[in-house]
Amino acid sequence: MSVELEEKHTEASVLALLRKRHAAKNGNGPEWAYVEKVRDAPGFDAMRTAAAMALGLWKSRGHELHGFEVKVNRSDWRSELADPAKAEGWCEIVDRWWIVAPRGVVPRDELPATGGLLETGARGLTVNANSSSPCSVQLVLG
C-alpha cells in the first residue's frame, strides 16, 4: 500500500506545528514546558541534538519528558534507521520518544513499538502511532 506524501514541509514548519501543539493553556496553567534544539550534554561534551523536548507540568499526567525528532523526507528517515545508536542515548533521558514527520515519510511498519509517530495534517499534528510504551534502549529511531 502506497501512502501519498503531503505537501512539502521543512523542519521549521514541522517544529512550528509541534510548538503550537505544546503551547495550549487552560485554567490549570500550561500543560507543557517546551524547548527546541536540546543537546544531550553541556558545551563540547554534547554528542547529539533532539529537535525538541516537552516536559509535562501536570502532576496528574506524571511529569513525563517527551523527546521529538523531526524527519521531513524518506532519505532522512532511512539514515535514522541505519544508525540506531543515535536514539539509544536519548532513551536513557526521555520517557517517550516521538518521530514527527509529514504524512507518508515514516511508514508505520518501520516504527518500533516503543516509538510514537506524529504526522502533519490539515489540522496540525495527529498521532499515527502512540508512544504508549516507555522509551527503551532497544528503540531504533534517531
C-alpha positions as CSV (number, residue, x, y, z in Angstrom):
1,M,0.0,0.0,0.0
2,S,1.4,3.3,-1.0
3,V,0.8,6.4,1.0
4,E,0.8,9.7,-0.9
5,L,3.2,12.3,0.6
6,E,1.8,15.5,1.8
7,E,2.8,19.0,0.6
8,K,6.4,19.9,1.2
9,H,7.4,20.6,4.8
10,T,10.6,21.9,6.2
11,E,12.0,21.2,9.7
12,A,11.0,24.8,10.6
13,S,7.3,24.2,9.5
14,V,7.1,20.9,11.4
15,L,8.6,22.4,14.5
16,A,6.1,25.3,14.3
17,L,3.3,22.7,14.4
18,L,4.9,20.9,17.3
19,R,5.4,24.2,19.2
20,K,1.7,25.1,18.7
21,R,0.6,21.6,20.0
22,H,2.5,22.2,23.2
23,A,1.6,25.8,23.8
24,A,-2.0,25.2,24.9
25,K,-3.0,26.7,28.2
26,N,-6.2,26.4,30.2
27,G,-7.4,27.2,33.7
28,N,-4.8,24.9,35.2
29,G,-1.9,26.7,33.5
30,P,0.3,25.4,30.8
31,E,0.4,21.6,30.4
32,W,3.9,21.5,28.9
33,A,7.3,23.2,29.1
34,Y,8.6,23.1,25.5
35,V,12.2,23.6,24.3
36,E,13.7,23.2,20.8
37,K,17.2,22.1,19.8
38,V,18.0,20.3,23.1
39,R,21.6,19.0,23.4
40,D,22.3,15.8,25.4
41,A,25.1,17.4,27.4
42,P,26.5,20.9,28.0
43,G,29.2,22.5,25.9
44,F,31.6,20.4,23.9
45,D,30.5,17.2,25.7
46,A,27.3,17.2,23.6
47,M,27.1,14.4,21.1
48,R,23.6,14.8,19.7
49,T,20.6,17.3,19.4
50,A,16.9,16.4,19.7
51,A,14.6,18.6,17.6
52,A,12.5,19.3,20.7
53,M,11.5,18.2,24.2
54,A,8.4,18.7,26.2
55,L,8.1,18.2,29.9
56,G,4.7,17.6,31.3
57,L,3.9,20.1,34.1
58,W,0.7,18.5,35.4
59,K,1.2,16.0,38.3
60,S,-1.9,14.1,37.2
61,R,-0.2,13.2,33.9
62,G,3.0,12.1,35.5
63,H,5.5,14.8,34.6
64,E,6.8,12.8,31.7
65,L,9.6,14.0,29.4
66,H,8.9,13.6,25.7
67,G,11.6,13.8,23.1
68,F,11.0,14.6,19.4
69,E,12.9,14.1,16.2
70,V,11.7,15.7,13.0
71,K,12.1,13.9,9.7
72,V,10.9,15.7,6.6
73,N,11.8,13.2,3.9
74,R,12.4,9.4,3.3
75,S,16.1,9.6,2.9
76,D,16.5,11.4,6.3
77,W,14.3,8.7,7.8
78,R,16.3,5.9,6.2
79,S,19.5,7.4,7.7
80,E,18.0,7.2,11.1
81,L,17.1,3.6,10.6
82,A,20.7,2.9,9.6
83,D,22.1,4.3,12.8
84,P,20.1,3.1,15.7
85,A,22.7,4.2,18.2
86,K,21.6,7.8,17.8
87,A,18.4,7.0,19.7
88,E,19.9,5.0,22.5
89,G,21.3,8.0,24.3
90,W,18.0,9.8,24.2
91,C,16.2,6.8,25.5
92,E,18.2,7.0,28.7
93,I,17.0,10.5,29.2
94,V,13.3,10.7,28.0
95,D,10.2,8.8,28.9
96,R,8.7,8.8,25.4
97,W,10.3,9.3,22.0
98,W,8.4,10.6,19.0
99,I,9.2,10.9,15.3
100,V,7.4,14.0,13.9
101,A,7.0,13.9,10.1
102,P,4.8,14.7,7.1
103,R,2.3,12.0,6.3
104,G,3.9,9.2,4.2
105,V,7.6,9.8,5.3
106,V,7.6,7.2,8.0
107,P,5.6,4.0,7.3
108,R,4.1,2.5,10.5
109,D,5.6,-0.8,9.8
110,E,9.1,0.7,10.1
111,L,8.3,2.2,13.5
112,P,9.3,0.1,16.6
113,A,6.6,-0.5,19.2
114,T,8.4,1.8,21.7
115,G,8.3,4.8,19.4
116,G,5.5,7.2,18.6
117,L,4.6,8.9,15.3
118,L,3.1,12.4,15.0
119,E,2.2,13.3,11.4
120,T,1.4,16.6,9.8
121,G,-2.2,17.0,8.6
122,A,-4.8,19.6,7.7
123,R,-5.5,20.4,11.4
124,G,-1.9,20.3,12.7
125,L,-0.2,17.2,14.1
126,T,-2.1,14.0,14.6
127,V,-1.0,10.8,16.4
128,N,-0.5,8.0,13.9
129,A,1.2,5.6,16.3
130,N,1.1,6.2,20.0
131,S,4.2,6.3,22.1
132,S,2.4,4.3,24.8
133,S,5.4,2.2,25.8
134,P,8.2,3.9,27.7
135,C,11.3,4.6,25.7
136,S,14.0,1.9,26.0
137,V,17.4,1.4,24.6
138,Q,16.1,-1.1,22.1
139,L,14.5,1.8,20.2
140,V,16.0,2.2,16.7
141,L,15.0,5.7,15.9
142,G,17.0,8.9,16.0
